[in-house]
């Protein structure tokens, strides 16, 4: 899903808040100078996810199989980027579900799924237990919104 907004550099100066809000809502904002793209502005969570994907494919991190991923292990990481690197690696290795990854990143299941779809992150095939956990997570999220 490619949601892009193009803006002239002069428009950025005049509409900074609007452009930042657009990026926070999932749009990639491309800033152009004389019709040439110079920079892209994206939401910070999307940035961390993209960097974590690159890290996973570049370094092939070691994953402990069969144990999942604990809150304490994620919290022990030295930065938000390191936390994202770890969680995304475990998710891509099919060691944690989408709902568990969202929980560890302090996002809702729906938010992380939407981000993954927008960023072309492959959605993993879930086991029946993972699918049930994802459904429970979605139901818990929907409950206060009904």
DSSP file (Angstrom, degrees, kcal/mol; ACC not computed):
  #  RESIDUE AA STRUCTURE BP1 BP2  ACC     N-H-->O    O-->H-N    N-H-->O    O-->H-N    TCO  KAPPA ALPHA  PHI   PSI    X-CA   Y-CA   Z-CA
    1    1 A X              0   0    0      0, 0.0     2,-0.7     0, 0.0   119,-0.1   0.000 360.0 360.0 360.0 116.8    0.0    0.0    0.0
    2    2 A X        +     0   0    0    117,-0.0     2,-0.7     2,-0.0    25,-0.1  -0.877 360.0 174.5-110.9 105.5    1.7    3.2   -1.2
    3    3 A X        +     0   0    0     -2,-0.7    25,-2.9    23,-0.3     2,-0.4  -0.904  16.4 164.9-112.4 103.2    0.4    6.3    0.4
    4    4 A X  E     -a   28   0A   0     -2,-0.7     2,-0.4    23,-0.2    25,-0.2  -0.948  22.7-167.8-127.4 141.5    2.5    9.2   -0.7
    5    5 A X  E     -a   29   0A   0     23,-2.8    25,-3.0    -2,-0.4     2,-0.4  -0.994  13.9-149.1-124.9 130.6    2.1   13.0   -0.7
    6    6 A X  E     +a   30   0A   0     -2,-0.4     2,-0.4    23,-0.2    25,-0.2  -0.842  19.6 177.5-102.7 136.4    4.4   15.3   -2.6
    7    7 A X  E     -a   31   0A   0     23,-2.9    25,-3.3    -2,-0.4     2,-0.1  -0.996  28.6-119.4-140.0 141.6    5.2   18.7   -1.3
    8    8 A X  E  >  -a   32   0A   0     -2,-0.4     4,-1.6    23,-0.2     3,-0.5  -0.463  32.2-114.8 -73.5 152.8    7.4   21.6   -2.4
    9    9 A X  H  > S+     0   0    0     23,-2.2     4,-1.4     1,-0.3    -1,-0.1   0.857 118.3  54.2 -56.8 -37.2   10.1   22.7    0.0
   10   10 A X  H  > S+     0   0    0      1,-0.2     4,-1.4    22,-0.2    -1,-0.3   0.851 104.3  55.0 -67.7 -33.1    8.4   26.0    0.4
   11   11 A X  H  > S+     0   0    0     -3,-0.5     4,-2.6     1,-0.2    -1,-0.2   0.853 101.6  58.7 -66.8 -34.8    5.1   24.3    1.3
   12   12 A X  H  < S+     0   0    0     -4,-1.6    -1,-0.2     1,-0.2    -2,-0.2   0.917 105.1  49.4 -59.5 -43.8    7.0   22.4    4.1
   13   13 A X  H  < S+     0   0    0     -4,-1.4     3,-0.4     1,-0.2    -1,-0.2   0.875 117.2  40.8 -64.4 -37.1    7.9   25.7    5.7
   14   14 A X  H  < S+     0   0    0     -4,-1.4    -2,-0.2     1,-0.2    -1,-0.2   0.793 126.9  30.6 -81.5 -29.3    4.4   27.0    5.5
   15   15 A X     X  +     0   0    0     -4,-2.6     4,-2.5     1,-0.1     5,-0.2  -0.208  69.9 139.4-126.9  41.9    2.6   23.8    6.6
   16   16 A X  H  > S+     0   0    0     -3,-0.4     4,-2.5     1,-0.2     5,-0.2   0.917  75.6  47.7 -56.0 -49.9    5.0   22.0    8.9
   17   17 A X  H  > S+     0   0    0      1,-0.2     4,-2.5     2,-0.2    -1,-0.2   0.918 112.6  49.1 -59.4 -45.1    2.3   20.8   11.4
   18   18 A X  H  > S+     0   0    0      1,-0.2     4,-2.1     2,-0.2    -1,-0.2   0.916 112.4  47.9 -61.0 -44.3    0.0   19.6    8.6
   19   19 A X  H  X S+     0   0    0     -4,-2.5     4,-2.0     2,-0.2    -1,-0.2   0.889 111.4  50.1 -67.2 -39.9    2.8   17.7    6.9
   20   20 A X  H  X S+     0   0    0     -4,-2.5     4,-2.5    -5,-0.2    -1,-0.2   0.919 109.9  51.0 -64.6 -42.9    4.0   16.1   10.2
   21   21 A X  H  X S+     0   0    0     -4,-2.5     4,-1.3     1,-0.2    -2,-0.2   0.894 107.8  53.6 -60.8 -39.5    0.4   15.0   11.0
   22   22 A X  H  <>S+     0   0    0     -4,-2.1     5,-2.3     1,-0.2     3,-0.3   0.923 110.1  47.0 -60.6 -44.3    0.2   13.4    7.6
   23   23 A X  H ><5S+     0   0    0     -4,-2.0     3,-1.7     1,-0.2    20,-0.7   0.901 109.2  54.0 -64.7 -40.4    3.3   11.4    8.2
   24   24 A X  H 3<5S+     0   0    0     -4,-2.5    -1,-0.2     1,-0.3    -2,-0.2   0.754 105.2  55.8 -65.4 -23.3    2.0   10.4   11.7
   25   25 A X  T 3<5S-     0   0    0     -4,-1.3    -1,-0.3    -3,-0.3    -2,-0.2   0.290 131.0 -90.0 -93.4   9.1   -1.1    9.1   10.0
   26   26 A X  T < 5S+     0   0    0     -3,-1.7     2,-0.3     1,-0.3   -23,-0.3   0.440  83.9 128.8 104.0  -0.4    0.8    6.8    7.7
   27   27 A X      < -     0   0    0     -5,-2.3     2,-0.6    -6,-0.2    -1,-0.3  -0.691  53.9-134.5 -88.0 141.5    1.5    8.9    4.7
   28   28 A X  E     -a    4   0A   0    -25,-2.9   -23,-2.8    -2,-0.3     2,-0.6  -0.845  20.7-152.6 -88.3 125.9    5.0    9.2    3.3
   29   29 A X  E     -aB   5  41A   0     12,-2.4    12,-2.7    -2,-0.6     2,-0.6  -0.901   5.1-159.8-105.4 117.1    5.7   12.9    2.6
   30   30 A X  E     -aB   6  40A   0    -25,-3.0   -23,-2.9    -2,-0.6     2,-0.5  -0.859   7.3-150.2 -98.9 121.4    8.2   13.5   -0.2
   31   31 A X  E     -aB   7  39A   0      8,-2.8     7,-3.1    -2,-0.6     8,-1.3  -0.805  17.2-165.4 -95.3 126.8    9.7   17.0   -0.1
   32   32 A X  E     -aB   8  37A   0    -25,-3.3   -23,-2.2    -2,-0.5     2,-0.5  -0.830  17.8-158.7-115.6 149.9   10.7   18.3   -3.5
   33   33 A X  E >  S- B   0  36A   0      3,-2.5     3,-1.5    -2,-0.3   -25,-0.1  -0.975  86.7 -17.0-125.7 114.3   12.9   21.2   -4.7
   34   34 A X  T 3  S-     0   0    0     -2,-0.5    -1,-0.1     1,-0.3     3,-0.1   0.878 130.5 -51.9  55.3  41.0   12.2   22.2   -8.3
   35   35 A X  T 3  S+     0   0    0      1,-0.2     2,-0.5     0, 0.0    -1,-0.3   0.408 114.7 116.1  82.1  -2.7   10.4   18.9   -8.9
   36   36 A X  E <   -B   33   0A   0     -3,-1.5    -3,-2.5     1,-0.0    -1,-0.2  -0.880  69.3-120.2-103.6 127.6   13.2   16.8   -7.6
   37   37 A X  E     +B   32   0A   0     -2,-0.5    -5,-0.2    -5,-0.2     3,-0.1  -0.426  37.8 166.2 -64.7 133.1   12.7   14.6   -4.5
   38   38 A X  E     +     0   0A   0     -7,-3.1     2,-0.3     1,-0.4    -6,-0.2   0.725  58.9   0.3-116.8 -42.1   15.1   15.6   -1.7
   39   39 A X  E     -B   31   0A   0     -8,-1.3    -8,-2.8     2,-0.0    -1,-0.4  -0.964  55.5-140.5-146.3 161.6   13.8   14.0    1.5
   40   40 A X  E     -B   30   0A   0     -2,-0.3     2,-0.5   -10,-0.2   -10,-0.2  -0.981  11.1-152.0-124.3 140.1   11.0   11.8    2.7
   41   41 A X  E     +B   29   0A   0    -12,-2.7   -12,-2.4    -2,-0.4     2,-0.3  -0.955  23.2 168.9-112.4 126.2    9.2   12.2    6.0
   42   42 A X        -     0   0    0     -2,-0.5   -18,-0.1   -14,-0.2   -19,-0.1  -0.903  42.2 -84.4-132.1 162.0    7.7    9.1    7.7
   43   43 A X     >  -     0   0    0    -20,-0.7     4,-2.1    -2,-0.3     5,-0.1  -0.328  39.9-121.3 -61.8 146.6    6.2    8.3   11.0
   44   44 A X  H  > S+     0   0    0      1,-0.2     4,-2.5     2,-0.2     5,-0.2   0.861 111.6  53.0 -64.6 -37.3    8.9    7.3   13.6
   45   45 A X  H  > S+     0   0    0      2,-0.2     4,-2.3     1,-0.2    -1,-0.2   0.908 109.1  49.8 -64.8 -39.6    7.4    3.8   14.2
   46   46 A X  H  > S+     0   0    0      2,-0.2     4,-2.7     1,-0.2    -2,-0.2   0.900 109.5  52.7 -62.4 -39.7    7.5    3.1   10.5
   47   47 A X  H  X S+     0   0    0     -4,-2.1     4,-2.5     2,-0.2    -2,-0.2   0.937 109.5  47.6 -60.8 -48.0   11.1    4.3   10.5
   48   48 A X  H  X S+     0   0    0     -4,-2.5     4,-2.3     1,-0.2    -1,-0.2   0.902 112.8  49.6 -61.2 -41.0   12.0    1.9   13.3
   49   49 A X  H  X S+     0   0    0     -4,-2.3     4,-2.3     2,-0.2    -2,-0.2   0.927 110.7  48.7 -64.9 -45.2   10.2   -1.0   11.5
   50   50 A X  H  X S+     0   0    0     -4,-2.7     4,-2.2     1,-0.2    -2,-0.2   0.910 112.7  48.1 -61.7 -42.2   12.0   -0.3    8.2
   51   51 A X  H  X S+     0   0    0     -4,-2.5     4,-2.6     1,-0.2    -1,-0.2   0.889 110.2  52.6 -64.5 -38.2   15.4   -0.2   10.0
   52   52 A X  H  X S+     0   0    0     -4,-2.3     4,-2.5     2,-0.2    -2,-0.2   0.886 108.4  50.9 -65.4 -38.3   14.5   -3.4   11.8
   53   53 A X  H  X S+     0   0    0     -4,-2.3     4,-2.2     2,-0.2     5,-0.2   0.936 111.5  47.1 -62.0 -46.7   13.7   -5.1    8.5
   54   54 A X  H  X S+     0   0    0     -4,-2.2     4,-2.3     1,-0.2     5,-0.2   0.912 112.4  50.4 -61.3 -42.5   17.0   -4.0    7.0
   55   55 A X  H  X S+     0   0    0     -4,-2.6     4,-2.6     1,-0.2     5,-0.4   0.918 109.3  51.4 -61.7 -44.4   18.8   -5.2   10.1
   56   56 A X  H  X S+     0   0    0     -4,-2.5     4,-1.5     1,-0.2    -1,-0.2   0.919 115.8  40.2 -59.9 -45.7   17.2   -8.6   10.0
   57   57 A X  H  < S+     0   0    0     -4,-2.2    -1,-0.2     1,-0.2    -2,-0.2   0.793 119.0  46.0 -77.8 -27.6   18.1   -9.2    6.3
   58   58 A X  H  < S+     0   0    0     -4,-2.3    -2,-0.2    -5,-0.2    -1,-0.2   0.856 127.2  23.1 -81.7 -36.0   21.6   -7.7    6.6
   59   59 A X  H  < S-     0   0    0     -4,-2.6    -3,-0.2    -5,-0.2    -2,-0.2   0.544  83.3-143.4-112.8  -8.9   22.8   -9.4    9.8
   60   60 A X     <  -     0   0    0     -4,-1.5    -4,-0.1    -5,-0.4    -3,-0.1   0.935  29.2-142.2  42.8  67.2   20.6  -12.5   10.1
   61   61 A X        -     0   0    0     -5,-0.2     2,-0.3    -6,-0.1    -1,-0.1  -0.190  15.7-102.2 -62.8 149.9   20.4  -12.3   13.9
   62   62 A X        -     0   0    0     -3,-0.1     2,-0.5     1,-0.0    -1,-0.1  -0.549  39.0-161.3 -71.8 131.9   20.5  -15.4   16.0
   63   63 A X        -     0   0    0     -2,-0.3     2,-0.7    -3,-0.1    -1,-0.0  -0.963  17.2-133.3-119.3 129.3   17.0  -16.3   17.2
   64   64 A X    >   -     0   0    0     -2,-0.5     3,-0.6     4,-0.1     4,-0.3  -0.732  33.3-142.9 -79.1 115.8   16.3  -18.7   20.2
   65   65 A X  T 3   +     0   0    0     -2,-0.7    30,-0.1     1,-0.2    29,-0.0  -0.517  69.0  17.0 -85.7 148.3   13.6  -21.0   18.8
   66   66 A X  T 3  S+     0   0    0     -2,-0.2    -1,-0.2     1,-0.1    -2,-0.0   0.387 104.1  81.9  83.3  -2.7   10.7  -22.4   20.7
   67   67 A X  S <  S-     0   0    0     -3,-0.6    -2,-0.1     1,-0.3     2,-0.1   0.504  77.7-145.6-112.1  -5.7   10.8  -19.9   23.6
   68   68 A X        -     0   0    0     -4,-0.3     2,-0.4    27,-0.1    -1,-0.3  -0.414  36.4 -70.4  70.7-153.5    9.0  -16.9   22.3
   69   69 A X        -     0   0    0     26,-0.1     2,-0.1    -2,-0.1    -1,-0.1  -0.970  43.6-139.9-145.8 124.1   10.2  -13.5   23.5
   70   70 A X     >  -     0   0    0     -2,-0.4     4,-1.8     1,-0.1     5,-0.2  -0.465  19.4-124.0 -87.5 155.8    9.8  -12.1   27.0
   71   71 A X  H  > S+     0   0    0      1,-0.2     4,-2.8     2,-0.2     5,-0.2   0.898 113.0  55.3 -58.2 -41.9    8.9   -8.6   28.0
   72   72 A X  H  > S+     0   0    0      1,-0.2     4,-1.6     2,-0.2    -1,-0.2   0.877 104.8  52.0 -63.1 -39.7   12.1   -8.4   30.1
   73   73 A X  H  4 S+     0   0    0      2,-0.2     4,-0.3     1,-0.2    -1,-0.2   0.919 113.4  44.0 -64.0 -42.9   14.3   -9.4   27.2
   74   74 A X  H >< S+     0   0    0     -4,-1.8     3,-1.5     1,-0.2    -2,-0.2   0.925 112.4  52.0 -67.3 -44.3   12.8   -6.6   25.0
   75   75 A X  H 3< S+     0   0    0     -4,-2.8    -1,-0.2     1,-0.3    -2,-0.2   0.772 100.9  63.9 -63.6 -25.8   12.9   -4.0   27.9
   76   76 A X  T 3< S+     0   0    0     -4,-1.6    -1,-0.3    -5,-0.2    -2,-0.2   0.607  78.3 108.8 -75.6 -10.6   16.6   -4.9   28.4
   77   77 A X  S <  S-     0   0    0     -3,-1.5     6,-0.1    -4,-0.3    -3,-0.0  -0.360  75.0-127.7 -68.5 149.8   17.5   -3.5   24.9
   78   78 A X  S    S+     0   0    0     -2,-0.0     2,-0.3     2,-0.0    -1,-0.1   0.607  80.3  12.8 -79.1 -12.8   19.4   -0.3   24.9
   79   79 A X  S  > S-     0   0    0      1,-0.1     4,-2.1     0, 0.0     5,-0.1  -0.972  76.5-103.6-155.0 166.2   17.2    1.7   22.5
   80   80 A X  H  > S+     0   0    0     -2,-0.3     4,-2.6     1,-0.2     5,-0.2   0.889 121.5  54.9 -59.6 -38.9   13.8    1.7   20.8
   81   81 A X  H  > S+     0   0    0      1,-0.2     4,-2.8     2,-0.2    -1,-0.2   0.927 107.0  48.7 -62.9 -43.9   15.6    0.7   17.6
   82   82 A X  H  > S+     0   0    0      2,-0.2     4,-2.2     1,-0.2    -1,-0.2   0.881 110.6  51.9 -63.3 -37.4   17.2   -2.4   19.3
   83   83 A X  H  X S+     0   0    0     -4,-2.1     4,-2.6     2,-0.2     5,-0.2   0.938 111.8  45.9 -62.6 -46.2   13.8   -3.3   20.7
   84   84 A X  H  X S+     0   0    0     -4,-2.6     4,-2.8     1,-0.2     5,-0.3   0.911 110.3  54.3 -63.2 -41.9   12.2   -3.1   17.2
   85   85 A X  H  X S+     0   0    0     -4,-2.8     4,-1.9    -5,-0.2    -1,-0.2   0.928 113.0  43.2 -56.7 -45.6   15.2   -5.1   15.7
   86   86 A X  H  X S+     0   0    0     -4,-2.2     4,-2.3     2,-0.2    -2,-0.2   0.939 116.4  45.0 -67.5 -49.1   14.6   -7.9   18.2
   87   87 A X  H  X S+     0   0    0     -4,-2.6     4,-2.4     1,-0.2    -2,-0.2   0.924 114.7  47.5 -64.5 -45.7   10.8   -8.0   18.0
   88   88 A X  H  X S+     0   0    0     -4,-2.8     4,-3.0    -5,-0.2     5,-0.2   0.896 111.2  52.5 -64.4 -39.2   10.7   -7.8   14.2
   89   89 A X  H  X S+     0   0    0     -4,-1.9     4,-1.7    -5,-0.3    -2,-0.2   0.935 111.3  45.7 -61.9 -46.0   13.4  -10.6   14.0
   90   90 A X  H  <>S+     0   0    0     -4,-2.3     5,-2.9     2,-0.2     6,-0.9   0.881 114.2  49.6 -64.8 -37.7   11.4  -12.9   16.2
   91   91 A X  H ><5S+     0   0    0     -4,-2.4     3,-1.9     4,-0.2    -2,-0.2   0.952 111.3  47.4 -65.1 -48.9    8.3  -12.1   14.2
   92   92 A X  H 3<5S+     0   0    0     -4,-3.0    -1,-0.2     1,-0.3    -2,-0.2   0.785 109.0  55.3 -65.2 -26.3    9.9  -12.8   10.9
   93   93 A X  T 3<5S-     0   0    0     -4,-1.7    -1,-0.3    -5,-0.2    -2,-0.2   0.357 115.7-118.2 -84.9   6.0   11.4  -16.0   12.2
   94   94 A X  T < 5S+     0   0    0     -3,-1.9    -3,-0.2     2,-0.2    -2,-0.1   0.805  81.6 122.0  61.0  32.4    7.8  -17.1   13.2
   95   95 A X  S   <S+     0   0    0     -5,-2.9     2,-0.3     1,-0.2    -4,-0.2   0.627  74.4  28.5 -97.2 -17.1    8.8  -17.3   16.8
   96   96 A X  S    S-     0   0    0     -6,-0.9    -1,-0.2    -5,-0.1    -2,-0.2  -0.976  83.0-116.9-138.5 154.9    6.1  -14.8   17.9
   97   97 A X     >  -     0   0    0     -2,-0.3     4,-2.5    -3,-0.1     5,-0.2  -0.295  31.9-104.8 -82.7 170.8    2.7  -13.8   16.5
   98   98 A X  H  > S+     0   0    0      2,-0.2     4,-2.6     1,-0.2     5,-0.2   0.898 122.5  51.5 -61.5 -41.6    1.7  -10.5   15.2
   99   99 A X  H  > S+     0   0    0      2,-0.2     4,-2.4     1,-0.2    -1,-0.2   0.893 110.6  48.1 -66.5 -37.8   -0.3   -9.8   18.3
  100  100 A X  H  > S+     0   0    0      2,-0.2     4,-2.5     1,-0.2    -2,-0.2   0.908 111.4  50.5 -67.7 -40.7    2.7  -10.6   20.6
  101  101 A X  H  X S+     0   0    0     -4,-2.5     4,-1.7     2,-0.2    -2,-0.2   0.924 111.3  48.6 -60.8 -44.2    4.9   -8.4   18.4
  102  102 A X  H  <>S+     0   0    0     -4,-2.6     5,-2.9     1,-0.2     4,-0.4   0.925 110.8  50.5 -61.6 -44.7    2.4   -5.6   18.7
  103  103 A X  H ><5S+     0   0    0     -4,-2.4     3,-1.1     1,-0.2    -2,-0.2   0.917 110.5  49.1 -59.6 -44.5    2.2   -6.0   22.5
  104  104 A X  H 3<5S+     0   0    0     -4,-2.5    -1,-0.2     1,-0.3    -2,-0.2   0.795 113.4  46.8 -67.2 -28.4    6.0   -5.9   22.8
  105  105 A X  T 3<5S-     0   0    0     -4,-1.7    -1,-0.3    -5,-0.2    -2,-0.2   0.361 114.6-117.0 -93.8   4.7    6.2   -2.8   20.7
  106  106 A X  T < 5S+     0   0    0     -3,-1.1     2,-0.3    -4,-0.4    -3,-0.2   0.889  75.4 121.6  60.2  42.4    3.3   -1.2   22.7
  107  107 A X      < -     0   0    0     -5,-2.9    -1,-0.2    -6,-0.1     2,-0.2  -0.852  67.7-102.7-123.7 162.0    1.1   -1.0   19.6
  108  108 A X     >  -     0   0    0     -2,-0.3     4,-2.5     1,-0.1     5,-0.2  -0.517  31.8-115.8 -78.8 157.7   -2.3   -2.4   19.0
  109  109 A X  H  > S+     0   0    0      1,-0.2     4,-2.6     2,-0.2     5,-0.2   0.919 117.6  49.7 -57.3 -44.8   -2.6   -5.5   16.8
  110  110 A X  H  > S+     0   0    0      1,-0.2     4,-2.5     2,-0.2    -1,-0.2   0.890 109.4  51.0 -65.2 -40.0   -4.5   -3.5   14.2
  111  111 A X  H  > S+     0   0    0      2,-0.2     4,-2.5     1,-0.2    -2,-0.2   0.942 113.1  44.5 -63.5 -47.6   -2.0   -0.7   14.2
  112  112 A X  H  X S+     0   0    0     -4,-2.5     4,-2.9     2,-0.2    -2,-0.2   0.917 113.6  50.4 -65.4 -41.6    1.0   -3.0   13.7
  113  113 A X  H  X S+     0   0    0     -4,-2.6     4,-2.5    -5,-0.2    -1,-0.2   0.923 111.4  48.6 -60.8 -44.1   -0.8   -5.1   11.0
  114  114 A X  H  X S+     0   0    0     -4,-2.5     4,-2.5     2,-0.2    -2,-0.2   0.916 112.6  48.3 -61.8 -44.0   -1.7   -1.8    9.1
  115  115 A X  H  X S+     0   0    0     -4,-2.5     4,-2.5     2,-0.2    -2,-0.2   0.932 111.2  50.1 -62.4 -45.6    1.9   -0.6    9.3
  116  116 A X  H  <>S+     0   0    0     -4,-2.9     5,-3.0     1,-0.2     4,-0.4   0.915 112.3  47.2 -60.8 -43.1    3.2   -4.0    8.1
  117  117 A X  H ><5S+     0   0    0     -4,-2.5     3,-1.0     3,-0.2    -1,-0.2   0.928 113.5  47.9 -63.2 -44.2    0.8   -4.0    5.2
  118  118 A X  H 3<5S+     0   0    0     -4,-2.5    -2,-0.2     1,-0.2    -1,-0.2   0.855 116.3  43.6 -64.0 -35.6    1.7   -0.4    4.3
  119  119 A X  T 3<5S-     0   0    0     -4,-2.5    -1,-0.2    -5,-0.2    -2,-0.2   0.331 113.4-116.2 -94.2   6.8    5.4   -1.1    4.5
  120  120 A X  T < 5 +     0   0    0     -3,-1.0     2,-0.5    -4,-0.4    -3,-0.2   0.827  56.1 161.0  60.7  34.9    5.1   -4.4    2.6
  121  121 A X      < -     0   0    0     -5,-3.0    -1,-0.2    -6,-0.2     2,-0.1  -0.752  47.1-110.6 -81.5 128.6    6.3   -6.5    5.6
  122  122 A X        -     0   0    0     -2,-0.5     2,-0.5    -3,-0.1    -1,-0.1  -0.388  24.7-131.1 -64.7 132.9    5.2  -10.1    5.0
  123  123 A X        -     0   0    0     -2,-0.1     2,-0.1     1,-0.0    -1,-0.1  -0.730  26.9-126.6 -83.1 129.3    2.4  -11.2    7.3
  124  124 A X        -     0   0    0     -2,-0.5     2,-0.4     1,-0.1   -26,-0.1  -0.445  19.3-108.2 -78.3 146.2    3.3  -14.6    8.8
  125  125 A X        -     0   0    0     -2,-0.1     2,-0.3   -28,-0.0    -1,-0.1  -0.610  42.8-141.0 -69.7 127.8    1.1  -17.6    8.6
  126  126 A X        -     0   0    0     -2,-0.4     2,-0.1     1,-0.1    -1,-0.0  -0.637   3.9-123.8 -95.8 149.5   -0.2  -18.1   12.1
  127  127 A X     >  -     0   0    0     -2,-0.3     4,-2.9     1,-0.1     5,-0.2  -0.313  39.8 -98.9 -73.6 172.1   -0.8  -21.3   13.9
  128  128 A X  H  > S+     0   0    0      1,-0.2     4,-2.4     2,-0.2     5,-0.2   0.912 127.8  49.7 -60.7 -41.5   -4.3  -21.9   15.3
  129  129 A X  H  > S+     0   0    0      2,-0.2     4,-2.3     1,-0.2    -1,-0.2   0.901 112.0  47.7 -64.8 -40.6   -3.1  -20.7   18.7
  130  130 A X  H  > S+     0   0    0      2,-0.2     4,-2.7     1,-0.2    -2,-0.2   0.909 111.1  50.9 -66.1 -41.4   -1.5  -17.6   17.2
  131  131 A X  H  X S+     0   0    0     -4,-2.9     4,-2.5     2,-0.2    -2,-0.2   0.906 111.1  48.7 -62.2 -41.0   -4.7  -16.9   15.2
  132  132 A X  H  X S+     0   0    0     -4,-2.4     4,-2.7     2,-0.2    -1,-0.2   0.906 111.3  49.7 -64.9 -41.4   -6.8  -17.2   18.4
  133  133 A X  H  X S+     0   0    0     -4,-2.3     4,-2.4     2,-0.2    -2,-0.2   0.903 111.7  48.9 -63.7 -40.9   -4.4  -14.9   20.3
  134  134 A X  H  X S+     0   0    0     -4,-2.7     4,-2.4     2,-0.2    -2,-0.2   0.915 112.1  48.4 -63.9 -42.8   -4.6  -12.4   17.4
  135  135 A X  H  X S+     0   0    0     -4,-2.5     4,-2.6     2,-0.2    -2,-0.2   0.908 112.1  49.1 -64.3 -41.7   -8.5  -12.6   17.5
  136  136 A X  H  X S+     0   0    0     -4,-2.7     4,-2.6     2,-0.2    -2,-0.2   0.903 110.5  51.1 -62.7 -41.5   -8.5  -12.2   21.3
  137  137 A X  H  X S+     0   0    0     -4,-2.4     4,-1.9     2,-0.2    -2,-0.2   0.915 111.6  47.0 -62.3 -43.4   -6.2   -9.2   21.0
  138  138 A X  H  X S+     0   0    0     -4,-2.4     4,-2.6     2,-0.2    -2,-0.2   0.913 111.6  50.9 -64.7 -42.6   -8.5   -7.6   18.4
  139  139 A X  H  X S+     0   0    0     -4,-2.6     4,-2.0     1,-0.2    -2,-0.2   0.904 109.8  50.5 -61.9 -41.5  -11.6   -8.3   20.5
  140  140 A X  H  X S+     0   0    0     -4,-2.6     4,-0.7     1,-0.2    -1,-0.2   0.874 112.2  47.6 -63.6 -36.9   -9.9   -6.7   23.5
  141  141 A X  H  < S+     0   0    0     -4,-1.9     4,-0.4     1,-0.2     3,-0.2   0.898 113.5  47.2 -70.5 -40.1   -9.1   -3.7   21.4
  142  142 A X  H >X S+     0   0    0     -4,-2.6     3,-1.0     1,-0.2     4,-0.5   0.815  94.4  78.3 -70.7 -31.0  -12.6   -3.4   20.0
  143  143 A X  H >< S+     0   0    0     -4,-2.0     3,-1.2     1,-0.3    -1,-0.2   0.886  97.2  40.3 -50.7 -53.8  -14.4   -3.8   23.4
  144  144 A X  T 3< S+     0   0    0     -4,-0.7    -1,-0.3     1,-0.2    -2,-0.1   0.700 112.4  59.1 -72.0 -14.4  -13.9   -0.2   24.7
  145  145 A X  T <4        0   0    0     -3,-1.0    -1,-0.2    -4,-0.4    -2,-0.2   0.443 360.0 360.0 -91.3  -0.5  -14.6    1.2   21.2
  146  146 A X    <<        0   0    0     -3,-1.2    -1,-0.2    -4,-0.5    -2,-0.1   0.447 360.0 360.0 -97.6 360.0  -18.1   -0.3   20.9
